[in-house]
Every structure is written in structure tokens, then in C-alpha cells.
């Protein structure tokens, strides 16, 4: 009795070993670009912070940790830390949670939502130079705010808002919120619009109001996007406030609006005509470390809650 011949077994095909090498070769230009233009400046910041360097034309001298010792004893750093913290904690809730609420409203497609979306996006089309110049006029002694106060009979409350130590930082915060909140809302609305409407309908059948659908349905679903937006907004507020402060107040009056990012610029380009490049980069390292710690805290906080 004969048995049928068994079918020849086929060995599984493995991808060519050379394929991985070719793939790695394609990544080399990107890796070189990253190391040269991303990691290079970061390493340079740590090196320059150890130098006594008065200006670009001057010959730098090694100063060791002298710049960091000066940083710890500088009262201006403490004031800038406080102002930076106030700026962050005052703007983040509006730029993230407030923008999320507006984005949810837009995602429901109310009447006129397209026009409202365009209006919200307009501040993002204004450059920082234009923004600072515009609000310097609006908040000036003869500006729009004082004109309105005088018009409604509140002339006693008129003041130079950007030159008053009690209101200057508040004005910078409000301008920052006005500039970024609408743009973030448009981004949130795009994310929320991708959520299946049947999920909202099911929640509505269960008796959930818009408020509960916002925070107990839309927010958990969009949490990853909220996390990314929070981290990006945190970094922008931490590192990007210098340009607006430069145009609006130049860190004044006194140290009322001085932040760490502003001090990096101020010392790099001159205090009374004398730049301190090494010292500015020491402040930059402090700013960098605060950014890293802040990102870790934001990520861990969101993970622990959800």
C-alpha cells in the first residue's frame, strides 16, 4: 500500500537582511541634521554658560560655575521666576480649558459657526510686532481703554496701564490670552468634530446635559490631544513671552513684567549697553530645566487622573 507523496514544505520568506541596512542609510541625513541643528545648539548653551563672554566680538574666557553662582544671588531671577509662574498659571487655564469649551461649542455646528471660527482665527494672523504695537496704543494713556472709561463716567480709573506696576503684568497676560485662545479653540473644534455623533446621542438619551457631555464624554475621548495642547501651550508661555514683553513693556515698569525668557534676551543683547552672553545662557539653562520638569509634571498628572 503506497502513501501519497507529501507536499514539499516551503520555508517562510524572510525579508532581505540588506533591507534594514538600506532603511538605516536613509535615516542618516535626518540623524545628522538633528544632531547638528538640534542637539548642537543645546550643547552650545551649556558650554557658553561656563564662559565670561561680554559680546560676540570679544574673546570669551572660561568662568566655570561663576555665572550659576551669580544667578543664585541675583534678586532679579527671583522676581522673574514669580512673574513667569504667574504668567503660566494665569494663561494656561484659558488657553487650554477655555479654548476646549469654545471648541466644543464650535463642534456642535451652531448657526454662524463658520463665521465665528474665522473671527476666532484672526488673532493668529497678527504678527507679534503688530500685536504689541496695537495694544501699546489700546492700553496707552490716550488709548481705547481709557477713552471708554471716560465715556461711561469712570474717568477716575484711567491710568497708563502698561506703565503701572499693579496692572502691567495683567495686561501682558490678557494680551497673551487674546492672541492664543481663539487659535487653540479652532484646533480643539477640529479634534472634537471627529468624534462620532452617535456617542453624543447616546449620552443625550441617558439624560446627559451639554455640560456633562463636554466633560464626561468629549474630554476623556480627546485627552491625548488635550495633553499635547497643554504641553505646547506651556512651552510657548514659558519660552515665547519675551517678544511680546519687549514690545509692550521691556520688562518694566521696574521688574513688574520681567520673566525668565525676557531676561535671557535682555542679558544676551545688553544691560546698559554691556551684553552678558554667558550669564544669559545660564538663565537659559534654568529655563530649559523648568521646561523639562513642567512637561514631566503635566504628563504624569494627566496619566494619574485618567
Protein Blocks (a to p, Z undefined) as FASTA:
>chain_A
ZZdddddddddddddfklmmmmmmmmmmmmmmmmmmmmmmmmmmmmmmmpccfbfkbccd
dehjmmmmmmmmmmklmmmmmmmmmmmmmmmmmmmmmmmmmmmmmmnopghklmmmmmmm
mmmmpcfklmmmmmmmmmmmklmklmmmmmnopammgccfklpfklmmmmmmmmmmmmmm
mmmmmmmmmmmmmpcfklmmmmmmnopafklmmmmmmmmmmmmmmmmmmmmmmmmmmmmm
mmmmmmmnnopahjlmgcfklmmmmmmnogehiacfklmmmmmmmmmmmmmmmmmmmmmm
mmmmZZ
